[in-house]
Amino acid sequence: MIYDFFYWLHILSSVAWLAAFGTTLFFAFRVGRAFASLREKELMRSERKASSIGAHFGAAGILISGWVMSVMPGGPQWGWFNIPLYNWLAIKQLVFIIILVLVGFSIKKSASFRRKLKDERGTVIRAEARKKWKSAYVLSLVIYFLVVLNTYLGITKPI
């Protein structure tokens, strides 16, 4: 019963992260269409917020639930697994470590963007703030690509 809770927390965390990906794409598309308009600033802020919430909830949920499931007596006994037997899981965990490192960098880039946004006085964003947003957004896309790859590995167990 408790294993099932953490299993579904793991799945929901992944779904939340993928939903944040879709939301980020939606806002980024709107940012592109609102270039140099009054709404651009708010759309950029919304995109960063959606990406941040999805990454934090997804990463924390997957990290906690994955660790708990690996040490629980119920369910599959991955534990400290045999890497040649479960190489798909080893690749998945390695990719997740890379994701966690990149999320740390993403937090710094988003904070840099937010600081620059606070310095903006007018309603239209200057090029430097736009550049900081784009840098944070591109890093988020790299993270989301790795999340999609990890989701694929988790669903198909291909190797």
LINSULMO-V499306 format. One record per run of one state. SS is the DSSP state (~ for helix, > for strand, _ for the rest). FROM is the first residue (numbers start at 1). LEN is the number of residues. Records with the same first field share a line. If there is no record, write none. Layout:
SS: FROM-LEN / FROM-LEN
This chain:
_: 1-1 / 34-6 / 72-15 / 120-7 / 157-3
~: 2-32 / 40-32 / 87-33 / 127-30
